[in-house]
Amino acid sequence: MSDQAIVQSPEAPSPPPRDSRAQAIVDALAGRPIVLVGMMGSGKTAIGKRLAQRLALPFIDSDHEIENAHRLTVSEIFSTHGEAYFRDGERRVLARLIGEGQRIIATGGGAFINPQTRGLIHQHAVSIWLQADFEVLMRRVRKRPTRPLLQNPDPEGVMRRLIDERYHIYAEADLTTQSRDAPHETLIAEILEALESHLAKQGEFPPDMSAPALPPATTHVCVKLGARAYDILIGPDLVGHAGEKLAQLAPGAGAFIVTDANVGGLWLAKLQASLDAAGVRHGHLVLPPGEATKDYAHFQELCEAALEARMERGDYLVALGGGVIGDLTGFAASCLRRGMGFVQIPTSLLSQVDSSVGGKTGINSGHGKNLIGAFHQPSLVLADTNTLATLPPREFAAGYAEVVKYGLIDRPDFFDWLETHWPAVFRRGPELDHAIAVSCESKAAVVARDETEQGDRALLNLGHTFGHALEKLVGYDSARLVHGEGVAIGMACAFRFSATQGLCRPEAAERVETHLRAVGLMTRIRQIPGWSAGADEIVAAMAQDKKVRRGALTFILARAIGQSFIARNVEPEAVRAFLDDELRAGV
């Protein structure tokens, strides 16, 4: 595409006067344009025009600029000159448009993927990702069969591939908003609120005029169990204050720290220094990392080490680590001296939002996961958000699956919020603290109603019947599958199975899958590396699930997002047929 082909945009008509809210936003933008990014079908043109009208700014569609310059459609440019030619011209057209001043710019689906264009947008504009579910995108693009990237026998497969390839890059946009089938006025109102919040955080918007997109984060959650009630504290640098918290909890008590080699190398010394500063006597044990540590041998090693350190019934075991260390340490605390107290200091997202709360403790058996254990509540949970900064991306995403679970069980508003704000959660912004707090509040409420899983608490196992069976069949090999990944596949399966049984709409299952895929999680069994087991083997593994009653399978299924329920006596043949279809479908 030659430079001569790039023509100047025609002069736009004078925009109408702005109201005070629009003027405040435009002033805070300080001359920067707003660039809309996202997949084909996400509504960039339609929403962009209405946003431009609301802010009284010119609107430009970069694809239309390119088509006007060539007097060819984008599809014709692709077929005549190739995609590489189009992308190069697209990059240069966007560089010009961004440099021409304040406006709303709708981009093509591949524009933001170019690193140079993305860098230019980050530096000179405010970007908004219009995120849309797979079903929404396909429904919209079918109305325009000229999309060049979909001119092939499997347009749905192409769309899924593009979602997998692009969504994690779109997440680098300054803002994310959900593009869905809702009135445009609703979507524009959400975009304006997000813009005001973003500009206020940058110090470019009057604080008293901003509309925060984030509810105030809770930093203190109480698990209400009468005399055994305990606090969950959420925030930074709690490891460094653990000594004083323990001294306040039980003056004169000692502490025996249990951690693994990975976490211990990062946080053990700081925890020990905190205990020393508070005058708390302590010992410690460092175990190997990984799910294999949750076994009889390491349980025995822990118990013997604590006894050798002369820990007494009034002392505390302190679990410093993820779910494996928390489960193992809690089970040892339930048995040692016929019951010791213990404190959870969870260092993974999964353990902060799930396993550290509620008192489920245990180890694995060759017959299945968590089959040997006890309900033994902690005395205190310290969720130090600083520890998540060192969490590998795969582990963070796996923990996020448990966050999503709470929205799918009974908090549809929370799931809506996650669809919009998950990029900020993954960037470890203040949204992360909010997500942890909501998750802990949700679990604490369920535990208070049903501590020992006689009723509602089973809802917290959404996705786990499938997930635990998958973990067992890979031999708890974390290189192939970690717990949160199993839960993600399990939740997607639970919603797809619900849809096949006529319990929920297929669109709900598709929405769940789209969100999990967007954050980089697996949603299909065949995505597990080296998977070879068949439906019969999965059903056999499910037969050892803790929720099995007199041989009958129990699942957590769904009528809609936020409407999960306990389904007892599910027919194994229905599950087997579903799994056969799942495995034939591939990835």
TIVEX-39452 format. One line per field, with one value per residue (C-alpha): residue number from 1; x, y, z. Coordinates in Angstrom, 2 decimals, decimal comma. Example, Ala and Ser with C-alpha at 12.3 -4.5 7.8 and 13.67 -1.06 7.14 Angstrom:
# residues 2
num (1|2);
east (12,30|13,67);
north (-4,50|-1,06);
up (7,80|7,14);
This chain:
# residues 587
num (1|2|3|4|5|6|7|8|9|10|11|12|13|14|15|16|17|18|19|20|21|22|23|24|25|26|27|28|29|30|31|32|33|34|35|36|37|38|39|40|41|42|43|44|45|46|47|48|49|50|51|52|53|54|55|56|57|58|59|60|61|62|63|64|65|66|67|68|69|70|71|72|73|74|75|76|77|78|79|80|81|82|83|84|85|86|87|88|89|90|91|92|93|94|95|96|97|98|99|100|101|102|103|104|105|106|107|108|109|110|111|112|113|114|115|116|117|118|119|120|121|122|123|124|125|126|127|128|129|130|131|132|133|134|135|136|137|138|139|140|141|142|143|144|145|146|147|148|149|150|151|152|153|154|155|156|157|158|159|160|161|162|163|164|165|166|167|168|169|170|171|172|173|174|175|176|177|178|179|180|181|182|183|184|185|186|187|188|189|190|191|192|193|194|195|196|197|198|199|200|201|202|203|204|205|206|207|208|209|210|211|212|213|214|215|216|217|218|219|220|221|222|223|224|225|226|227|228|229|230|231|232|233|234|235|236|237|238|239|240|241|242|243|244|245|246|247|248|249|250|251|252|253|254|255|256|257|258|259|260|261|262|263|264|265|266|267|268|269|270|271|272|273|274|275|276|277|278|279|280|281|282|283|284|285|286|287|288|289|290|291|292|293|294|295|296|297|298|299|300|301|302|303|304|305|306|307|308|309|310|311|312|313|314|315|316|317|318|319|320|321|322|323|324|325|326|327|328|329|330|331|332|333|334|335|336|337|338|339|340|341|342|343|344|345|346|347|348|349|350|351|352|353|354|355|356|357|358|359|360|361|362|363|364|365|366|367|368|369|370|371|372|373|374|375|376|377|378|379|380|381|382|383|384|385|386|387|388|389|390|391|392|393|394|395|396|397|398|399|400|401|402|403|404|405|406|407|408|409|410|411|412|413|414|415|416|417|418|419|420|421|422|423|424|425|426|427|428|429|430|431|432|433|434|435|436|437|438|439|440|441|442|443|444|445|446|447|448|449|450|451|452|453|454|455|456|457|458|459|460|461|462|463|464|465|466|467|468|469|470|471|472|473|474|475|476|477|478|479|480|481|482|483|484|485|486|487|488|489|490|491|492|493|494|495|496|497|498|499|500|501|502|503|504|505|506|507|508|509|510|511|512|513|514|515|516|517|518|519|520|521|522|523|524|525|526|527|528|529|530|531|532|533|534|535|536|537|538|539|540|541|542|543|544|545|546|547|548|549|550|551|552|553|554|555|556|557|558|559|560|561|562|563|564|565|566|567|568|569|570|571|572|573|574|575|576|577|578|579|580|581|582|583|584|585|586|587);
east (0,00|1,77|1,95|0,11|-2,87|-3,31|-5,62|-6,65|-10,01|-12,72|-13,49|-16,08|-19,08|-18,95|-20,03|-22,98|-22,32|-21,22|-22,86|-20,72|-19,98|-18,81|-16,77|-15,00|-14,04|-12,84|-10,81|-9,21|-8,25|-6,05|-6,21|-5,80|-8,11|-10,06|-9,24|-11,69|-10,14|-11,56|-12,67|-14,73|-18,34|-17,58|-19,47|-16,60|-18,29|-21,81|-20,69|-17,97|-20,47|-22,70|-19,76|-18,58|-22,06|-22,19|-18,80|-19,37|-16,19|-15,55|-15,77|-13,41|-13,44|-9,91|-11,15|-13,37|-10,39|-8,40|-11,31|-11,88|-8,21|-8,11|-11,67|-11,68|-13,25|-11,04|-11,90|-10,83|-7,56|-6,87|-7,53|-5,65|-2,62|-2,55|-2,88|0,72|0,14|-3,11|-1,56|1,31|-1,08|-3,38|-0,47|0,40|-3,22|-3,71|-0,49|-1,90|-5,35|-3,94|-1,77|-4,64|-6,15|-9,04|-11,59|-13,10|-11,32|-12,71|-9,97|-9,95|-9,74|-6,04|-4,82|-4,04|-2,14|0,66|3,26|4,15|0,52|-0,13|2,83|1,65|-1,84|-0,48|1,64|-0,76|-4,34|-6,72|-7,68|-10,92|-11,35|-14,92|-14,89|-17,64|-18,55|-18,06|-21,81|-22,35|-19,51|-20,67|-24,27|-23,10|-20,51|-22,92|-24,83|-21,74|-20,37|-17,62|-15,21|-11,96|-10,64|-13,88|-13,91|-13,22|-15,15|-14,83|-15,56|-16,39|-13,02|-11,28|-13,14|-12,17|-8,54|-8,52|-10,05|-7,32|-4,59|-5,86|-7,76|-4,66|-3,28|-6,52|-6,32|-3,41|-5,89|-6,37|-10,01|-12,21|-15,96|-18,36|-19,99|-23,24|-26,78|-27,94|-29,25|-26,46|-27,30|-26,45|-23,10|-22,21|-23,03|-20,70|-17,92|-18,30|-18,04|-14,96|-13,37|-14,02|-12,52|-9,46|-8,82|-9,32|-6,69|-4,28|-4,92|-6,47|-10,10|-11,73|-12,20|-15,62|-16,83|-15,60|-17,85|-15,77|-16,04|-14,78|-16,75|-14,75|-12,64|-13,24|-10,04|-11,60|-13,97|-15,35|-16,26|-19,17|-19,04|-20,04|-17,25|-15,01|-15,43|-12,25|-11,03|-9,66|-7,39|-6,62|-3,92|-0,21|2,67|0,69|3,60|5,67|2,99|2,13|4,09|2,10|-1,19|-0,34|0,77|-2,57|-4,45|-2,77|-0,30|2,56|1,81|4,54|4,40|5,60|5,85|5,23|6,18|7,60|10,96|9,61|7,60|10,08|12,86|10,81|8,89|10,13|12,85|10,43|7,90|10,57|11,75|8,17|7,79|11,14|10,12|6,91|8,73|7,01|9,10|9,04|10,31|9,83|9,74|10,39|8,73|8,96|6,55|3,72|0,58|2,63|3,47|-0,15|0,44|0,87|4,67|4,83|1,94|3,97|7,12|5,24|3,75|7,07|8,88|6,32|6,52|10,30|10,10|8,08|4,95|2,15|-1,63|-1,88|0,67|-0,09|0,87|1,33|0,76|2,88|2,14|-0,54|-3,38|-1,16|0,64|-2,58|-4,49|-1,63|-0,87|-4,52|-4,97|-1,89|-3,27|-6,54|-4,68|-1,61|-2,16|-5,78|-6,21|-3,99|-4,75|-3,43|-3,02|-3,26|-0,92|-1,93|0,52|-1,32|-4,48|-6,22|-5,49|-6,37|-9,84|-10,65|-8,63|-7,50|-11,12|-13,64|-11,66|-11,44|-8,12|-6,70|-4,32|-4,69|-5,02|-4,24|-8,03|-8,63|-8,04|-8,67|-10,20|-8,39|-9,04|-11,06|-13,00|-10,70|-11,14|-8,14|-7,90|-6,78|-6,19|-3,68|-4,03|-0,95|-1,49|2,23|2,93|0,95|3,49|5,87|3,19|3,88|1,27|0,02|-0,59|-2,30|-4,66|-5,39|-6,33|-8,55|-10,71|-11,81|-12,64|-14,89|-16,58|-18,20|-19,82|-21,15|-22,59|-24,81|-23,23|-24,08|-23,27|-19,75|-19,33|-20,43|-17,85|-15,10|-15,87|-15,10|-12,33|-10,33|-7,43|-6,97|-7,17|-4,39|-2,33|-2,55|-4,37|-6,73|-9,35|-7,45|-8,04|-11,72|-11,94|-10,28|-12,56|-15,75|-14,59|-13,83|-17,13|-19,00|-17,28|-17,55|-21,32|-21,68|-19,43|-21,40|-24,60|-23,18|-19,79|-19,50|-21,06|-24,41|-26,23|-25,42|-21,66|-21,52|-22,17|-18,56|-17,61|-18,84|-16,52|-14,73|-16,39|-15,03|-11,82|-10,81|-11,32|-9,08|-6,39|-6,48|-6,15|-3,01|-1,53|-1,60|1,16|1,28|3,29|0,16|-2,65|-2,84|-5,94|-7,35|-6,96|-8,93|-11,62|-11,78|-12,30|-14,75|-16,85|-16,99|-18,01|-20,65|-22,27|-22,06|-23,52|-26,30|-27,04|-27,21|-29,69|-31,89|-31,15|-29,58|-29,32|-26,33|-25,47|-24,70|-22,27|-20,66|-20,27|-18,52|-16,18|-15,39|-14,39|-12,20|-10,50|-9,96|-7,83|-5,78|-7,42|-8,21|-11,89|-11,74|-10,45|-8,45|-6,43|-4,68|-1,21|-0,88|-4,52|-5,48|-8,17|-11,68|-15,13|-15,31|-12,08|-13,31|-16,63|-14,75|-12,56|-15,67|-17,04|-14,48|-15,65|-16,46|-20,00|-20,93|-23,84|-24,54|-22,82|-24,88|-23,09|-23,71|-22,86|-23,14|-25,05|-26,55|-29,82|-28,03|-24,96|-25,34|-27,96|-26,05|-27,69|-26,92|-28,00|-28,15|-28,50|-27,21|-27,37|-23,84|-24,91|-25,86|-22,45|-20,68|-22,50|-21,64|-17,97|-17,87|-19,10|-16,60|-13,66|-14,75|-15,05|-11,33|-10,13);
north (0,00|3,16|6,36|8,05|5,80|7,33|10,29|12,86|12,43|14,84|17,64|16,49|18,75|20,82|18,69|19,73|21,38|19,07|18,72|19,22|15,50|15,03|18,24|17,04|13,78|15,50|17,99|15,17|13,36|16,38|16,01|12,24|10,19|7,18|4,00|1,09|-2,36|-5,87|-8,72|-8,40|-8,26|-6,63|-3,48|-1,02|0,96|1,03|1,79|4,14|6,30|6,59|7,33|10,03|11,53|11,46|13,19|15,47|14,22|13,15|9,43|7,62|3,96|2,96|0,19|2,67|5,01|2,24|1,21|4,80|5,23|2,08|2,15|-1,52|-3,37|-4,86|-8,30|-7,26|-5,81|-9,11|-11,18|-8,85|-7,81|-10,19|-9,72|-8,49|-5,60|-4,69|-4,79|-2,51|0,06|-0,30|0,51|3,69|4,84|4,47|6,37|9,26|9,12|9,10|12,07|14,15|14,98|14,14|11,74|8,27|5,69|2,22|-0,20|-3,47|-6,66|-7,21|-3,64|-3,79|-7,06|-5,18|-4,26|-0,94|0,13|-1,03|0,99|4,08|3,74|3,28|6,40|8,79|7,55|5,87|2,38|0,53|-3,19|-4,15|-7,74|-10,01|-13,67|-16,16|-16,60|-12,85|-12,44|-15,27|-14,05|-10,61|-11,60|-13,99|-10,89|-9,74|-12,68|-10,56|-10,83|-11,98|-14,05|-16,05|-17,03|-20,71|-23,92|-23,58|-19,97|-20,98|-22,72|-19,62|-17,41|-19,61|-19,61|-15,82|-15,45|-17,66|-15,75|-12,22|-11,85|-11,81|-9,01|-7,02|-7,22|-4,75|-2,01|0,75|-0,20|-3,23|-3,17|-5,97|-5,75|-7,67|-7,57|-4,66|-1,18|1,01|3,63|1,09|0,25|3,91|4,64|1,83|3,15|6,67|5,37|3,34|6,35|8,59|6,02|5,50|9,22|9,80|7,15|8,95|12,17|13,76|13,85|15,75|13,22|14,57|14,09|10,51|7,46|4,57|1,30|-0,62|-1,13|-0,56|-3,65|-5,46|-6,15|-7,98|-10,92|-12,85|-16,53|-16,68|-20,02|-18,98|-19,60|-20,82|-17,71|-16,37|-13,49|-13,38|-10,38|-9,33|-6,84|-6,20|-7,12|-9,37|-11,83|-9,07|-8,54|-12,19|-12,30|-9,53|-11,01|-14,42|-12,87|-11,05|-14,22|-16,43|-14,72|-17,05|-19,63|-21,03|-21,56|-24,35|-23,15|-25,56|-24,41|-25,74|-25,11|-22,58|-20,43|-20,85|-19,39|-16,23|-15,69|-17,93|-15,56|-12,64|-14,68|-15,85|-12,27|-11,22|-13,99|-13,06|-9,41|-10,43|-12,80|-15,92|-19,10|-21,09|-24,00|-24,91|-27,65|-27,19|-29,78|-30,42|-28,39|-29,99|-32,08|-35,23|-33,77|-34,30|-37,95|-40,26|-40,01|-36,21|-36,15|-38,43|-36,34|-33,17|-34,72|-36,13|-32,83|-30,83|-33,26|-33,18|-29,37|-29,85|-28,21|-28,39|-28,48|-24,72|-23,93|-23,31|-24,90|-22,15|-23,05|-20,78|-21,73|-22,74|-25,22|-28,29|-26,93|-25,56|-28,84|-30,95|-28,64|-28,31|-32,09|-32,50|-29,82|-31,73|-34,86|-33,71|-33,72|-34,59|-31,12|-28,04|-24,60|-23,48|-20,30|-20,08|-17,75|-18,59|-17,47|-18,47|-16,94|-20,31|-20,79|-17,19|-17,42|-21,05|-23,68|-21,51|-20,71|-23,16|-25,77|-28,55|-30,32|-33,57|-35,62|-37,68|-41,42|-43,63|-43,95|-40,22|-36,68|-35,46|-38,77|-38,75|-35,62|-33,71|-30,48|-28,35|-24,58|-22,25|-19,62|-16,87|-16,41|-13,82|-13,33|-11,26|-9,89|-9,10|-12,82|-12,94|-10,71|-13,67|-16,16|-17,63|-16,65|-20,23|-20,55|-17,16|-18,11|-21,45|-19,64|-17,28|-20,27|-20,50|-16,77|-17,29|-20,17|-17,84|-15,81|-18,95|-20,40|-17,55|-14,18|-13,36|-9,70|-10,75|-12,78|-9,71|-7,65|-10,20|-10,23|-6,51|-6,21|-9,42|-7,71|-5,37|-8,37|-10,07|-6,86|-7,12|-3,79|-2,90|-4,94|-8,05|-7,21|-6,74|-10,10|-11,87|-10,17|-11,03|-14,63|-14,95|-13,32|-15,73|-18,79|-17,57|-17,19|-20,74|-22,21|-20,41|-22,04|-25,53|-26,14|-29,89|-30,07|-31,61|-29,31|-26,00|-26,23|-28,87|-25,98|-24,93|-28,08|-26,67|-28,15|-30,36|-33,71|-33,48|-31,72|-34,16|-37,12|-35,48|-34,78|-38,41|-39,72|-37,65|-38,95|-35,49|-34,48|-30,69|-30,41|-31,58|-30,25|-28,20|-28,08|-24,77|-25,86|-29,02|-26,87|-24,61|-27,59|-29,01|-25,84|-25,60|-29,27|-28,76|-25,95|-27,82|-30,94|-28,81|-27,45|-30,95|-31,94|-28,94|-27,33|-24,13|-22,26|-23,10|-19,39|-19,57|-22,45|-20,58|-17,44|-19,40|-21,07|-17,79|-16,10|-18,96|-19,20|-15,43|-15,57|-18,47|-21,44|-24,80|-25,60|-28,95|-32,32|-32,89|-29,75|-31,58|-32,51|-36,19|-36,99|-40,57|-41,75|-42,50|-41,78|-45,06|-44,25|-40,75|-42,09|-44,74|-42,02|-40,01|-42,98|-42,22|-38,62|-37,61|-36,59|-40,10|-41,48|-45,24|-45,40|-42,60|-39,68|-36,15|-33,13|-29,38|-28,27|-24,95|-23,42|-20,18|-18,19|-17,60|-20,35|-23,53|-26,41|-29,86|-32,64|-36,01|-39,45|-38,32|-41,22|-42,50|-43,31|-39,68|-38,59|-41,24|-40,18|-36,54|-37,41|-39,46|-36,39|-34,15|-36,37|-36,67|-32,88|-32,48|-29,02);
up (0,00|-1,16|0,81|-2,09|-1,35|2,09|1,71|4,22|5,92|4,80|7,17|9,72|10,41|13,55|16,53|18,68|22,06|24,88|28,26|31,37|31,82|28,24|28,43|31,59|29,87|26,72|28,75|30,75|27,54|26,79|23,03|22,94|20,72|21,96|20,03|20,06|19,65|19,56|17,35|14,20|15,32|18,67|17,65|17,29|14,53|15,97|19,51|18,29|16,42|19,48|21,77|19,37|19,36|23,18|23,51|20,49|18,80|15,19|14,41|12,04|10,99|9,95|7,63|5,81|5,44|3,80|1,56|0,43|-0,39|-2,51|-3,82|-2,83|0,08|2,78|1,43|-2,07|-0,75|1,03|-2,10|-4,45|-2,39|0,61|4,36|4,90|2,47|4,21|7,70|6,70|5,27|8,28|10,58|8,70|8,39|12,14|12,83|10,80|12,38|15,91|15,09|13,73|17,10|19,33|17,87|18,25|16,08|15,33|14,29|12,43|14,47|13,75|14,19|17,92|17,44|15,64|18,32|16,66|16,44|19,98|21,26|19,38|20,85|24,39|24,01|22,30|22,86|25,30|24,17|24,95|24,29|23,40|24,62|23,29|23,74|20,93|20,33|20,16|17,67|15,41|15,43|14,32|11,71|10,00|8,97|7,00|5,00|3,43|6,40|4,71|7,61|7,71|4,04|4,66|5,39|9,21|10,22|13,81|14,15|12,80|15,26|18,21|17,07|16,75|20,22|21,67|19,83|20,37|23,64|25,85|23,64|23,62|27,42|27,24|26,35|28,91|29,50|28,90|28,54|27,69|24,26|24,50|23,22|25,33|24,48|23,12|25,74|28,45|26,85|26,36|30,03|31,09|28,83|30,22|33,80|32,92|31,21|34,21|36,57|34,36|33,96|37,71|38,51|36,19|38,08|35,00|36,10|38,97|41,81|42,74|39,15|38,67|38,80|40,16|38,24|41,26|44,49|47,67|48,43|51,71|53,64|56,58|56,20|59,15|58,92|61,37|63,20|66,69|69,20|66,37|64,21|62,64|60,53|57,01|56,50|52,91|51,99|51,45|53,79|56,11|56,24|57,80|60,49|61,11|64,38|66,02|64,71|66,19|69,49|69,71|68,82|71,43|73,79|74,68|71,99|69,77|66,01|63,73|60,12|57,27|53,78|50,53|48,89|46,38|48,78|51,62|49,52|49,04|52,29|55,12|56,34|56,46|58,44|60,87|61,38|62,12|64,72|66,28|66,52|68,33|70,69|69,31|69,58|66,36|64,31|60,68|58,06|54,33|52,08|48,33|46,16|44,22|44,63|45,35|48,78|49,89|50,80|53,80|53,82|54,05|56,51|58,78|58,25|59,26|62,40|63,57|62,90|64,89|67,81|67,74|67,91|71,14|69,81|72,38|72,03|72,66|69,94|66,27|63,00|60,40|56,75|54,53|50,93|48,49|48,73|49,08|52,13|53,61|53,24|54,59|57,52|58,47|58,50|60,70|63,05|63,32|64,47|66,42|70,18|69,28|67,82|67,54|66,25|62,91|60,92|57,15|55,23|51,65|48,97|45,78|44,37|44,51|48,18|49,08|47,55|48,23|50,07|53,01|53,93|55,33|57,22|54,64|55,19|53,90|51,81|48,64|48,24|45,29|45,00|44,62|45,75|49,34|50,41|53,77|55,81|58,36|58,84|60,99|60,88|61,00|63,73|61,34|57,61|56,39|52,61|51,80|48,30|47,96|47,67|44,42|42,68|42,41|41,33|37,86|35,24|34,88|38,63|38,75|35,93|37,62|40,83|38,87|37,91|41,55|41,52|38,50|40,32|42,85|40,09|38,44|41,66|42,85|42,02|38,37|39,08|40,09|36,89|34,88|36,76|36,07|32,34|32,27|34,84|34,51|32,66|35,66|38,02|36,05|36,14|39,97|40,28|43,15|41,32|42,47|46,15|45,38|43,59|46,52|49,04|47,16|46,77|50,48|51,44|49,17|50,59|54,19|53,80|52,49|55,20|57,92|56,60|56,06|57,66|57,01|53,55|54,37|51,98|50,26|50,73|47,99|45,56|46,11|44,19|40,88|38,26|40,78|39,98|36,44|37,53|40,28|37,93|35,33|37,95|39,09|35,54|34,88|38,13|39,76|37,33|37,67|34,45|32,63|34,82|38,00|40,18|38,96|35,34|36,15|37,77|34,68|32,38|34,90|35,07|31,29|31,15|33,87|31,90|28,59|30,23|31,74|28,27|26,74|29,45|28,70|32,08|30,80|27,51|25,27|25,26|29,00|28,46|25,57|27,67|30,44|27,96|26,20|29,44|30,62|27,24|27,20|30,35|28,98|30,72|29,17|28,68|26,86|28,07|24,89|25,64|28,50|27,21|26,39|27,14|26,19|28,65|27,42|28,80|30,77|32,61|33,51|34,85|36,87|38,39|39,24|41,18|43,92|44,29|47,88|46,85|45,69|47,77|47,64|44,29|42,69|41,02|42,28|40,16|40,53|37,44|36,34|35,15|34,24|35,21|38,94|39,28|40,15|41,99|43,40|41,03|42,75|41,15|37,78|35,32|34,56|30,99|30,38|31,67|29,60|26,42|27,10|27,64|24,44|22,55|24,37|23,50|19,86|19,64|20,38|21,40);
